[in-house]
Amino acid sequence: MERDGKMGGPLGVSKEGYAGRLEVLSGPTGRRQRTEADKARIVAESLLPD
């Protein structure tokens, strides 16, 4: 795929929705371990408008 000289990314790829940073998790599974309180907070945030 052809690349854009300014950003080094593929041409024609939208940047909309780009989070900006990728966190790489180490360990055997690479998964986060969250507390029940964290899980409840995440669920509550997902139910908010917008």
N, C-alpha and C positions, 0 to 999 in steps of 0.2 A: 504494500500500500504506500502511496506517495505521502511524504511528510511535508509539513509546513515549516519553512526555514525559521520563522520567528519563534514558535513555541515548541517545535520538535514533535508535535503530535500529528496524528493522521488528519488529512484534509477532510472536510465535510462532517466532522464529528462534533456534535453539539456539546458545549461546556455546561449547559443548563443542568442543574441538579448535582454538579460536581461538589463533593464535600471538602476537597482541598487537601486532605491528608489521609493516609492509610496507616492504621496501626497494625503491626505484625505481632502476633502473640506467640511466645515460645512455649515449649512444654510438649508433653506427649499428645495432647488433643488439640492444643491451640485454642481452647475455649475458655471464656471468662467464667468465673464462679461468682454468682451474685447472691446477696443475702435476700431473704424473703421481703425485707423492706425495700430494697432496690427494685426487685421485680414488681412489687405493688406500685411504686412510684412510676416506673416505666409504663405500666398498664394504664394508670391514671392519666399520664401525659398523652398517651395515644388516643384517649377519648376526648381530649380538648379540641375545640374548633380550630381550624387552620393547622 
